[in-house]
Amino acid sequence: MDFIERIFGISPDGGSGTFELLLFLVPLMGILLLRMRARRRSRKP
């Protein structure tokens, strides 16, 4: 997971891939939280 280094030529995380992982996980967690919230609202009478 070093697409930022390849595309932009910079290494914000020192080449470890942590930043790229966060760019993937943060939106994924947001989507999951929104889905959970929508399910809760649909279950309430």
C-alpha positions as CSV (number, residue, x, y, z in Angstrom):
1,M,0.0,0.0,0.0
2,D,2.3,2.7,-1.2
3,F,0.2,4.4,-3.9
4,I,0.8,7.9,-2.5
5,E,4.5,7.4,-2.8
6,R,4.2,6.2,-6.3
7,I,1.7,8.9,-7.5
8,F,3.0,12.0,-5.7
9,G,6.6,11.1,-4.9
10,I,6.2,11.9,-1.2
11,S,6.2,9.6,1.8
12,P,4.0,11.1,4.6
13,D,4.4,8.0,6.7
14,G,8.0,7.1,6.0
15,G,7.1,4.3,3.6
16,S,5.2,2.2,6.2
17,G,1.8,2.3,4.4
18,T,0.0,3.5,7.6
19,F,-1.3,6.7,5.9
20,E,-2.7,4.8,3.0
21,L,-4.4,2.3,5.3
22,L,-6.0,5.2,7.2
23,L,-7.2,6.6,3.9
24,F,-9.0,3.3,3.3
25,L,-10.3,2.6,6.8
26,V,-11.6,5.9,7.8
27,P,-14.2,6.2,5.0
28,L,-15.0,2.5,5.4
29,M,-15.8,3.0,9.1
30,G,-17.9,6.0,8.3
31,I,-20.0,4.1,5.8
32,L,-20.4,1.2,8.3
33,L,-21.5,3.6,11.1
34,L,-24.0,5.3,8.8
35,R,-25.5,1.9,7.9
36,M,-25.8,0.9,11.5
37,R,-27.5,4.2,12.4
38,A,-29.9,3.8,9.5
39,R,-30.8,0.2,10.7
40,R,-31.5,1.4,14.2
41,R,-33.8,4.1,12.9
42,S,-35.7,1.7,10.7
43,R,-36.2,-0.8,13.6
44,K,-37.9,1.8,15.9
45,P,-41.7,1.8,15.7
